[in-house]
């Protein structure tokens, strides 16, 4: 199967390369160049919208940023003898255009991604419209509606490139873009993007700053658009605001949607079909928006995963796991946990209100290093609120938190992870259909020492690091008792196993303090036993654990100490046996009459 | 000689007077435009509050309101007051249909795909409108005529007074609706948690579809009232929709009262900017302010910060 797809891919490349030799006249070659340029822009958008799930409708403006930058720059530089002889100005212009588009992208993405929700898409619409307006109005620079003409032709050394030669240059650029897309998606950056799409809280809990991640994705995709824009300018030799209307932005989104968002070849398939199709239709311009509108709706209804979505990527066949996994928790201590030293947590005077509701008042909690500390209490007692404060999701109204005696700087969930505080969630936050191995790898990605370019160039260091992280991830997966499930998509797992995946992901952070929020909820009896075993072995690894749980058998059997919360107040704190006899605790759970009895 | 000097003084005095007059003049007509922005902007807020859906095609509904007004009033001679009542009802019904087919199927899937489907509907209808009505802008006379009312020295068109009055009435009604009626409380409850609201016996489907259709109707009213001031054309709603979005963001999507205030202030400000400076700057201004607001206070000037829940 894999050999077949590789064969098809090479055949496609050969066809693309032979294309200008097979067709007569410049028209088709010209069309081929346009398809490839649009393909490059669409690849950039695919990384952003397809893989990371962030919709953008401002491609045209970013392309315009690239195109106008290179047009103005190369026109200014071309008369100089140095550049006329070497053609350097073209390459300088292309680099400058790409950089300018990326800067525009950063300026746009930084503010609009601060809020969650569909802001970005609409802000990009407005951005595209404003840029278009500026291109029209700022006549002294952009030439207004007339645009910029006689942009220097592409040139290698002193040699001017004809349509056919330029086709090969653009094809080369396209192949590089395709390769970059692959490597970006497979890098830890790409893995985080895909994970974020499914759960922002989940990816933040392993120490990833979601805002930064999104801005980075937008900037990278903007660079692709800007680069495409520079190619476009030199190909056309003439640009005007007409080339960069809102409609073009819709074109690119539709292209990846139709081709298959989040697939490798979706962007080029979509770009090719949508570029060639109008050429075949008469009167297309008249009904352009109607055709596109219907096209979008039909694609959404009938091809939700696009054309390439019809051919799902061949996954390595998941090996059948042998026996019930949780019956044999005898795996060796994972290397990732070898150097973990549990931290002591000290919280004092913690208060937090929601509106008029006082969720926590003056709560104190002291968790010794390397101990297992349970936090129990009736529903609504404030347990999860407390964990949310310790893990940086909420801010406390008052109080202080010390980690190993030092004031902790926990401003956010990812900030907490950076301090060695990892957590699981009461409602599981996994990354959709990513595999168990990938889940744990995202957790480990924080410990990567290499910059992104290592992954892009596929350096030896990058490959070695990837191999070592995969080994560490396998050990962690075996440790929680899921050996054999590495290549299974998390969506295919039983509920109890998903909880274990979340624990393995949290362990990959190498936590000094692990917060478990009701890990046994929804588990059957023998799964709870296996969980208890994992927790006890974590104590051997000297990880400090704060455990919220309702299963008293589990709590009593693993905990060193128990704190009881009721209505936001600590009502008891002590050893398991003392807590079991405490009258106030019994009253809180069963009502005052039972306590008296 | 003396004559000339007195003449000079008089002229400079009246120049200052004219300056103030000019200020109020463009400010007041700007407020009317601002009321239109406010009406559209609150439409974004309506659907966002209940379903987190932004109707990307809101500008299209403004256009439909405007073009229907043109057809009914100019081509069929329907009384303008009937139009003002009829068009919103029509668009409300159409909004229910649009919601059913372009939002609901994707809302269930829990994805952001509705962004694209609402956008697609917008594109489709703008082109359809161009086929039906043609591209050229056509004037629609105001029912109240074009003789300006004089308030002191400031002239204001009756249509502008109508717009401001209608916007204020609608906003007060909306405010009372949210705060005083059971259905209004249901709207806010659905915004908070659709699942729990469903368990409490609130018909969440009704609220979701109703808010979408109401936004369409409000945008339609904006369209009905703005065409006598601008011209009726299929591209009418595009820019209005974008500016209204900027205002909704600046004020805060979850703050309907703030949206009216921001709309009015923004309209007046925009009028002054284009009156004193260069008209081209006017359109870039709103966008720049929106970006600035997102930098400084992403939840909007009138919005309150919401913490995400684990």
Interface residues (C-beta under 8 A of the other chain):
Chain A: X53 X55 X57 X107 X108 X110 X111 X112 X114 X115 X116 X117 X118 X119 X121 X122 X123 X125 X126 X127 X129 X130 X133 X134 X137 X201 X250 X253 X257 X287 X288 X289 X290 X292 X293 X294 X296 X297 X300 X301 X304 X384 X388 X393 X394 X425 X426 X517
Chain B: X48 X52 X53 X54 X56 X102 X105 X106 X112 X113 X115 X116 X117 X119 X120 X121 X122 X123 X124 X125 X126 X127 X128 X131 X239 X242 X245 X246 X249 X280 X283 X284 X287 X290 X291 X294 X295 X298 X299 X307 X308 X310
